[in-house]
C-alpha cells in the first residue's frame, strides 16, 4: 500500500472529517469559555467596586455555559463522570439564575 491508498482509506474511515479542524474547534470552544469567564469576572469585580452591587446575571451565563458543555459531552461520550458533573453544574446554574432574578426583582422594588 502506498501513501495515497493509506490516506484514502483513513479518509473513508473518518468519513472525510478533518481531525485537525475538529481539534481546533474544540480548543476554540475551550478558549472562548475561559475568556468569557475572565471577562465576566472582571465586569463583576468592577461593578462591585464602582456601583457596590453584585451582578449575578453574568455568572448565570457562565455557569450555564459550563453546564451545557459538561452535560453534552457526558451524554454524547456516555461518560458518567462528565454527566454527573454536568448535572451538578445545571443545579448551580438554576440556583444562579434564581439568585439573579431575585436580585433584579429586589432592585426594581417588586420584592
C-alpha positions in Angstrom: 0.0 0.0 0.0 1.3 3.4 -0.9 0.8 6.7 0.9 -2.2 7.7 -1.3 -4.0 4.4 -0.6 -3.4 4.7 3.1 -4.6 8.3 3.1 -7.7 7.4 1.1 -8.5 4.6 3.4 -8.1 6.8 6.5 -10.4 9.4 5.0 -13.1 6.9 4.3 -12.8 5.6 7.9 -13.1 9.1 9.2 -15.9 10.0 6.7 -13.9 12.9 5.4 -13.8 14.6 8.8 -10.8 16.8 9.2 -9.4 15.8 12.6 -7.2 18.8 12.8 -10.2 21.1 12.3 -12.2 19.2 15.0 -9.3 19.7 17.5 -9.1 23.4 16.6 -12.8 23.8 17.1 -12.6 22.1 20.5 -9.7 24.3 21.6 -11.5 27.4 20.3 -14.6 26.5 22.4 -12.4 25.9 25.5 -10.6 29.2 25.0 -13.9 31.1 24.4 -15.3 29.6 27.6 -12.2 30.6 29.6 -12.0 34.1 28.1 -15.8 34.7 28.7 -15.3 33.6 32.3 -12.5 36.1 32.8 -14.5 38.9 31.2 -17.4 38.1 33.5 -15.1 38.1 36.5 -13.6 41.5 35.6 -17.0 43.0 35.0 -18.4 41.5 38.2 -15.5 42.9 40.3 -15.6 46.3 38.5 -19.4 46.6 39.1 -19.0 45.6 42.7 -16.2 48.1 43.3 -17.8 51.0 41.3 -21.5 50.6 42.0 -21.3 48.5 45.1 -23.7 46.0 43.6 -23.4 42.3 42.6 -24.4 41.2 39.1 -25.4 37.6 39.3 -26.6 37.6 35.8 -23.1 37.4 34.5 -22.3 34.3 36.5 -25.6 32.7 35.4 -24.5 32.9 31.8 -21.1 31.4 32.6 -22.3 28.5 34.8 -25.0 27.7 32.2 -22.3 27.5 29.5 -20.2 25.2 31.7 -23.3 23.1 32.5 -24.2 22.6 28.8 -20.7 21.8 27.8 -20.2 19.1 30.5 -23.7 17.7 30.2 -23.5 17.4 26.4 -20.0 15.8 26.5 -21.1 13.4 29.2 -24.2 12.3 27.3 -22.5 12.0 23.9 -19.5 10.2 25.2 -21.5 8.1 27.7 -19.2 9.4 30.4 -20.8 9.1 33.8 -18.3 11.4 35.4 -18.9 14.2 32.9 -22.7 13.7 33.0 -22.7 13.9 36.8 -20.5 17.0 36.7 -22.9 18.4 34.1 -25.9 17.8 36.3 -24.1 19.5 39.2 -23.5 22.5 37.0 -27.1 22.5 35.9 -28.1 22.7 39.6 -25.6 25.5 40.2 -27.0 27.2 37.1 -30.6 27.1 38.2 -29.6 28.5 41.6 -27.6 31.2 40.0 -30.4 32.2 37.6 -32.9 32.2 40.5 -30.5 34.5 42.5 -30.1 36.8 39.5 -33.9 37.1 39.1 -34.5 37.7 42.8 -31.8 40.3 42.8 -33.3 42.1 39.8 -36.8 42.0 41.4 -35.4 43.5 44.6 -33.6 46.2 42.7 -36.8 47.0 40.8 -38.7 47.3 44.0 -41.0 44.4 43.2 -39.9 42.3 46.1 
